[in-house]
Amino acid sequence: MEVAMVETDAKKPRELTNDERHAAEAAFRGEPLNPTWSEKARIVYARISSAVKKRQDEKEKALLQLV
């Protein structure tokens, strides 16, 4: 089983907490943010959601250029 890791402020990797893991999974699936998650989990969600949206926007832009 692969363990999810995140960099801490000191740049040393650590395992994700349970709610951080759930937040990451939800962000990749496009599911809504759960307000009961910790602040760090909400940050994980926001960063992944932002990256996913940016990637989708880039793909759409590339497809429009082909037309």
Summary of the structure (lengths in Angstrom):
residues: 67
radius of gyration: 14.6
end to end distance: 43.2
largest distance: 46.7
contacts: 152
relative contact order: 0.13
helix: 60%
strand: 9%
